[in-house]
């Protein structure tokens, strides 16, 4: 990878150095402690929510930076055999056990779990800076929730005794909202954006699993794969379905299949079923298969030659897109910040996506290794082991 200094001059190989040097690494007992709040992560729950992957990858990054990282869990692990094998060395500590035997803490970071204010104050007494990292689209969620679920409380917001609020880069527009919501000064919005990270080690189970796209044996075995959750407008299958419909109308002799995962949620809406779904040429031709929720591992095993189509609104970074990239799947996506990688279509532009479908079907096989090079570059950009990413996080930690 060619790297350049800030002044534009070409960097030498000696400029790419590890963030943490072995010579300066302290023994475990001397290292500063970072607690990452989360529910207990098991094989069953690992792919239920992207937050669990975030928690684990942040654990590995802080560990690689020279900190003593501990998962701060809501309860004790009742069965260690349920913990993924590649996580067997991860340190875990329940909130109850910490309360009984406290230790000095540099930072406590809430990601996959929130605790009440008294416990936050207790952590502060142990020296911890209490931080909240939002990795969800809280503004959209908080707008939709009172509309469709008027009796529901915002359980993901626990206000009080926070030192820092952080948001992912693709939620920069929410930083002021997050600060205001937590009664914190709005002039800190610029300091609230932290680097996004991703690594394939969860997908590959630390190297034990290996998935790779392969060409379909014939056009009749083509599969378009749509895997949006369909629980809000942010990540919905409607636009991808319309894109494939537009492509199919130009290619009516196509004999493949469209797999609409989580489609049962869409079919609960009579308006969608009557006025949209039943009018599609794809449906009339029997090309659409609706399934309930399936995890990414099942889909990669079941559909090794699929063409995935992803769509988001205001949720630009998505682990699912990166997982497809890593495995060489010709994923169509509309993440503007990743438009230089893979098969990008603009916003919700149907014609742009149709052109990309044609490109995938005509050339992905011959451009497969070029695509993989894109995937590796994108992975390194967000890697928890990238020294630039680690330096940016260290700068963030110094500001607390």
C-alpha positions in Angstrom: 0.0 0.0 0.0 1.4 3.4 -1.0 1.3 5.9 1.9 1.9 9.6 1.9 2.9 12.0 4.6 0.8 15.0 5.5 2.9 17.2 3.2 2.2 15.0 0.2 5.6 13.4 0.0 5.8 9.7 -0.4 6.3 7.8 2.9 9.0 5.2 3.3 8.4 1.7 4.7 9.8 2.9 8.1 6.9 5.4 8.4 4.4 2.5 9.0 5.2 1.5 12.5 3.1 -0.2 15.2 1.3 2.2 17.6 2.6 0.3 20.6 6.2 -0.8 20.8 7.1 -3.9 22.7 9.9 -2.1 24.5 7.4 0.3 26.1 4.7 -2.4 26.9 3.9 -2.7 30.6 3.1 -5.9 32.5 -0.6 -6.8 32.8 -0.8 -5.6 36.4 0.7 -2.2 35.5 -1.6 -1.5 32.5 -4.5 0.9 32.6 -7.9 -0.8 32.7 -10.7 -0.2 30.2 -14.1 -1.7 30.9 -16.5 -2.3 28.0 -20.1 -2.7 29.1 -22.1 -5.4 27.3 -24.5 -8.2 27.8 -22.9 -11.7 27.9 -21.9 -12.7 24.4 -22.5 -16.3 23.4 -22.5 -18.3 20.1 -26.3 -17.8 20.0 -26.3 -14.1 20.4 -23.1 -13.1 18.6 -24.9 -12.3 15.3 -28.2 -11.1 16.8 -26.9 -7.6 17.0 -23.9 -5.8 15.4 -23.2 -4.2 18.8 -21.7 -7.5 20.1 -19.2 -7.6 17.2 -18.4 -3.9 17.9 -17.7 -4.7 21.6 -15.4 -7.6 20.8 -13.4 -5.8 18.2 -13.0 -2.8 20.4 -11.8 -5.2 23.1 -9.1 -6.5 20.7 -8.1 -3.0 19.6 -7.6 -1.6 23.1 -5.8 -4.8 24.0 -3.5 -4.3 21.0 -2.9 -0.7 22.2 -1.5 -1.9 25.5 -4.5 -1.5 27.8 -5.9 -4.2 30.1 -9.4 -4.6 28.6 -12.3 -6.3 30.4 -15.8 -7.0 29.3 -18.1 -5.5 32.0 -21.1 -7.8 31.8 -24.7 -7.6 33.2 -24.3 -11.0 34.9 -21.9 -13.9 35.4 -21.4 -16.3 32.6 -23.4 -19.4 33.5 -21.9 -21.7 30.9 -18.5 -21.0 29.5 -19.1 -23.6 26.8 -21.5 -21.1 25.2 -18.7 -18.5 24.7 -17.3 -18.6 21.2 -14.1 -20.5 21.1 -12.1 -17.6 19.6 -13.3 -15.5 22.6 -12.2 -18.0 25.2 -9.3 -15.8 26.4 -11.5 -12.7 26.8 -11.6 -11.3 30.3 -15.1 -10.8 31.8 -16.2 -9.3 35.0 -19.8 -8.9 36.2 -21.1 -5.6 37.6 -21.8 -7.4 40.9 -18.3 -8.8 41.2 -16.8 -5.4 40.4 -18.9 -3.8 43.1 -17.6 -6.3 45.6 -13.9 -6.0 44.6 -13.3 -2.7 42.8 -10.1 -1.8 41.1 -8.7 1.5 39.5 -10.2 2.1 36.1 -9.1 4.5 33.3 -12.3 4.4 31.2 -15.6 2.7 31.4 -17.3 2.6 27.9 -21.0 1.7 27.4 -21.7 0.1 24.1 -23.9 -3.0 24.3 -25.4 -2.3 27.7 -26.2 0.7 29.9 -26.1 0.8 33.7 -27.9 3.1 36.2 -26.4 6.3 37.4 -25.4 5.1 40.9 -23.2 2.5 39.4 -21.7 5.1 37.1 -20.9 7.2 40.1 -19.3 4.2 41.8 -17.1 3.7 38.8 -16.1 7.4 38.9 -15.0 6.8 42.5 -12.6 4.2 41.1 -11.1 6.8 38.8 -13.0 5.9 35.6 -14.1 8.3 33.0 -17.6 7.2 32.1 -18.2 7.2 28.3 -21.2 6.3 26.1 -20.6 5.1 22.6 -23.6 5.3 20.3 -23.4 2.9 17.4 -27.0 3.1 16.3 -29.1 5.7 14.5 -30.6 7.1 17.6 -32.2 10.1 16.0 -34.1 8.0 13.5 -35.0 5.4 16.2 -36.2 8.1 18.6 -38.3 9.7 15.8 -40.0 6.5 14.8 -40.5 5.0 18.3 -43.2 7.4 19.6 -45.0 7.3 16.2 -45.4 3.5 16.0 -44.9 2.4 19.7 -46.4 5.3 21.8 -46.2 3.2 25.0 -42.5 2.3 24.7 -39.8 4.0 26.7 -36.3 4.8 25.3 -34.5 2.2 27.2 -31.2 2.9 25.3 -30.9 6.3 26.9 -29.8 6.3 30.6 -29.0 9.9 31.5 -26.6 11.2 34.1 -23.0 10.9 35.3 -21.4 10.7 31.9 -18.1 12.3 31.0 -18.1 11.7 27.3 -20.5 10.9 24.5 -19.1 9.3 21.3 -20.7 8.5 18.0 -19.5 6.6 14.9 -18.4 8.7 11.9 -21.5 7.8 9.9 -23.6 9.3 12.7 -21.7 12.6 12.9 -25.0 14.4 12.2 -26.3 13.0 15.5 -23.5 14.1 17.8 -25.3 17.3 18.9 -28.5 15.4 19.5 -26.7 12.8 21.6 -25.0 15.5 23.6 -28.2 17.5 24.2 -30.1 14.3 25.1 -27.5 13.6 27.8 -27.4 17.2 29.1 -23.9 17.8 27.9 -22.3 20.9 26.2 -22.9 21.1 22.5 -19.5 22.6 21.8 -17.9 19.2 22.3 -19.6 17.8 19.2 -16.4 17.8 17.2 -14.7 15.7 19.9 -17.5 13.2 19.9 -16.8 11.4 16.6 -14.6 8.3 17.0 -13.1 6.0 14.4 -15.2 3.1 13.0 -13.6 -0.3 13.2 -14.1 -3.7 11.6 -12.2 -6.9 11.2 -13.3 -10.3 9.8 -12.2 -12.4 12.8 -15.8 -12.7 14.1 -17.1 -13.8 10.7 -14.2 -16.3 10.4 -14.3 -17.4 14.1 -10.6 -16.5 14.4 -9.7 -18.4 11.2 -11.8 -21.6 11.7 -14.5 -20.5 9.1 -13.8 -19.7 5.5 -16.4 -18.4 3.0 -15.7 -17.4 -0.5 -18.0 -16.5 -3.4 -18.0 -18.7 -6.4 -19.7 -18.2 -9.8 -23.1 -19.8 -10.4 -23.0 -22.9 -12.6 -25.6 -21.5 -14.9 -27.9 -18.4 -15.1 -30.7 -20.5 -13.8 -28.9 -20.8 -10.5 -28.5 -17.0 -10.1 -29.7 -15.8 -6.7 -30.3 -12.2 -5.7 -30.0 -11.9 -1.9 -31.7 -9.1 0.1 -31.0 -9.1 3.8 -32.4 -6.0 5.3 -34.1 -6.2 8.8 -37.2 -4.4 7.6 -37.9 -3.0 11.1 -37.7 0.6 9.9 -37.1 2.8 6.9 -33.4 3.0 7.6 -32.6 -0.5 6.3 -35.5 -1.8 4.2 -35.8 -4.3 1.3 -38.3 -2.2 -0.7 -35.7 -0.4 -2.8 -33.5 -3.4 -3.5 -36.7 -5.3 -4.6 -37.6 -2.5 -6.9 -34.1 -2.5 -8.4 -34.3 -6.2 -9.2 -37.8 -5.7 -10.6 -36.6 -3.0 -12.9 -33.7 -5.3 -14.1 -36.1 -8.3 -14.5 -38.4 -6.3 -16.8 -35.4 -5.8 -19.1 -34.5 -9.5 -18.7 -37.8 -11.3 -18.6 -36.3 -14.7 -19.6 -34.2 -14.8 -16.4 -34.8 -18.0 -14.5 -33.0 -17.3 -11.2 -34.4 -16.5 -7.7 -34.7 -13.6 -5.4 -34.4 -14.5 -1.7 -36.1 -11.9 0.5 -34.8 -12.5 4.0 -37.0 -11.0 6.8 -39.6 -10.6 4.1 -42.3 -11.9 6.5 -42.1 -8.5 8.2 -43.1 -6.8 5.0 -45.9 -9.2 4.3 -47.5 -8.2 7.6 -48.4 -4.9 5.9 -51.5 -5.3 3.8 -50.8 -2.2 1.7 -47.4 -3.6 0.7 -48.7 -7.0 -0.1 -51.7 -5.8 -2.1 -50.4 -2.7 -3.8 -46.7 -3.5 -4.3 -45.7 -7.1 -3.9 -48.6 -8.7 -5.9 -48.0 -6.3 -8.8 -44.4 -7.2 -9.3 -43.4 -9.1 -12.5 -40.9 -11.0 -10.3 -43.7 -12.3 -8.1 -46.0 -13.2 -11.0 -43.2 -15.2 -12.5 -42.6 -17.0 -9.2 -39.1 -15.7 -8.8 -39.3 -14.4 -5.2 -38.7 -16.6 -2.1 -39.6 -15.1 1.3 -37.8 -16.3 4.4 -37.8 -15.4 8.0 -34.7 -14.1 9.7 -31.5 -15.9 8.8 -28.0 -15.1 10.1 -25.2 -14.2 7.8 -23.4 -17.6 8.4 -26.4 -19.5 7.2 -26.8 -17.3 4.1 -23.1 -17.6 3.1 -23.3 -21.4 3.4 -26.6 -21.7 1.6 -26.0 -19.2 -1.2 -22.3 -19.3 -2.2 -23.0 -17.7 -5.6 -25.4 -15.0 -4.6 -25.5 -11.4 -5.7 -26.4 -9.4 -2.5 -28.1 -6.0 -2.8 -27.9 -3.7 0.3 -29.7 -0.4 0.9 -29.6 2.0 3.7 -30.7 5.5 4.5 -28.5 7.5 7.0 -26.8 4.2 8.1 -23.8 4.3 5.8 -21.4 1.9 7.5 -22.7 -1.6 7.8 -20.9 -4.8 8.9 -23.0 -6.8 6.5 -21.5 -5.0 3.5 -18.0 -5.6 4.8 -18.7 -9.3 5.5 -19.8 -9.7 1.9 -16.8 -7.8 0.7 -14.4 -10.0 2.7 -15.9 -13.2 1.2 -15.7 -11.8 -2.4 -19.5 -11.5 -2.9 -20.4 -8.9 -5.6 -22.4 -6.8 -3.2 -24.3 -3.8 -4.5 -24.3 -1.0 -1.9 -25.1 2.7 -1.6 -22.6 3.7 1.1 -21.2 7.0 -0.3 -18.0 6.9 1.8 -17.3 3.5 0.2 -18.3 4.4 -3.3 -14.7 3.7 -4.5 -15.1 0.1 -3.4 -17.0 -2.6 -5.2 -20.4 -2.1 -6.9 -21.8 1.3 -5.8 -25.1 2.8 -6.8 -26.2 6.3 -5.9 -28.6 6.8 -3.1 -31.9 5.0 -4.1 -31.2 5.3 -7.9 -32.9 2.4 -9.6 -31.2 2.8 -13.0 -27.8 3.1 -11.3 -28.4 -0.2 -9.6 -29.6 -1.9 -12.7 -26.4 -0.9 -14.5 -24.4 -2.4 -11.6 -26.4 -5.7 -11.8 -25.4 -6.0 -15.4 -21.8 -5.2 -14.5 -21.7 -7.9 -11.8 -23.3 -10.6 -14.0 -21.0 -9.8 -16.9 -17.6 -9.3 -15.2 -17.4 -10.2 -11.5 -15.9 -13.6 -12.2 -13.0 -12.2 -14.3 -12.6 -9.2 -11.9 -12.8 -11.4 -8.7 -9.2 -10.7 -7.5 -9.5 -7.0 -8.2 -12.6 -7.0 -6.1 -10.8 -8.8 -3.3 -8.0 -6.2 -3.4 -10.8 -3.6 -2.8 -12.0 -5.6 0.1 -8.6 -6.0 1.7 -7.9 -2.2 1.3 -11.3 -1.3 2.9 -10.7 -3.8 5.7 -7.3 -2.3 6.5 -8.8 1.2 6.5 -11.1 0.3 9.4 -8.9 -2.4 11.0 -8.5 -2.3 14.8 -4.8 -3.1 14.1 -4.2 -0.2 11.8 -1.8 2.1 13.6 -3.6 5.2 12.2 -6.9 3.9 13.7 -5.2 3.2 17.0 -3.6 6.6 17.2 -7.0 8.3 16.5 -8.5 6.3 19.4 -5.6 7.1 21.7 -6.1 10.8 21.0 -9.8 10.3 21.8 -8.9 8.7 25.1 -6.5 11.5 26.0 -9.4 14.0 25.7 -11.4 12.4 28.4 
